[in-house]
């Protein structure tokens, strides 16, 4: 048993070396396939980051009229906090809002604030920033808030409409990404699988006569199949290592040089999920090369 | 040892073999003759279990080989080593490895391989070319490699399907002499050929096939193929 296993490994190394160009071509295709799949993993992570970020930014802000009392706002805050849709409700007083705008606003805003203060005092009312567990829950929360007695007279209408539209837009984009990204990834993954499978089939097709001869001189199916599977395993390990290395290198380069993509934190994602991503690539590489080899050899073993 | 019991083989409507029955005993040298398409290769394919009979049975040492499970086939094939007209060598392996492969597949130890392969290569006079690949050898040399490969299997029967078909007369006789030597060592030989000279010089048992049927089976036969010409039977 052991001697057969050693012979299978020896034969697979010899086969690789003696059909070097074909072996390297097959290996290159698998490397390309796994690198593409690595790219798809990153694309998925980036899409999730974008979606999470959009959700994070899309909090529902209720801006109150300047004459609304703090007590009224805090009652509403308490009511909203009871709701299952709200994860956090932050109260910003008119004074804090003014201070924030003074600190963060540009020169035009600063000038507008100065003019407003001279004429009417603090131009800002109090506000409640409602963080939702899920922006999909927004319609329910909105219905609840709309039903609070006299709420219409307390809120600034214009801003509220703008805020609602923003959340709906985030929801629409999120839904599109949630459907679109998996479809795109699956389609590309299917193409990658088909190209790789056919490359391996072609490589084994060139060895069909040898398989036939081996069977006729009394080799068992496993003795014939073994070297192809070991070669496939080697392809899977080497390709996944190469694709992983490429992924780390490219995301590191992006992190260093492409500032507009830095917010996606792809390098951080890759380093934090290194083992997981490697195992996924190795698993896919295994299916692509070892399982494909098994299936491709199988048809020529029927002698 | 080998029995063909009323064996027929059909490919669609074409009858490659029809009700063929004969027996090959231990240490026999049997020539199987017949014109192209007579059924010689089909018969050997049935023996190798590359094909199964449409009707009838083939027995090896009393066991119906049609009943072998796929996992039993390698063991069986190691006992009936084949030699082909087109040599069927592994192109990616050198001479030594081609011969050693049959032993490796049989799970033989490395020590046995190191002993037996050089001996077999000595017998076929190819020890000096053991590192060459098939494409670096002549036809005759390639055929000798395939005989060496059969030899190391120490088979009970050696099936030779037109082993001299692609060789010139000198190399053909080399191969025939090797087969005789192997037969003297105790292996039965089933030689499919249409070389009249070889069959006549051998003076061994000859089974003649025509249109898939056994038309003669003689202990010390000659090459006699009968052809139907305008209703008459004419010796070719």
Interface residues (C-beta under 8 A of the other chain):
Chain A: X3 X4 X7 X14 X15 X18 X19 X209 X210 X212 X213 X214 X215 X216 X217 X218 X219 X220 X221 X223 X303
Chain B: X48 X50 X70 X71 X73 X74 X75 X76 X77 X78 X81 X82 X88 X89 X90 X91 X92 X93 X101 X102 X104 X105 X106 X107 X109 X110 X149 X153
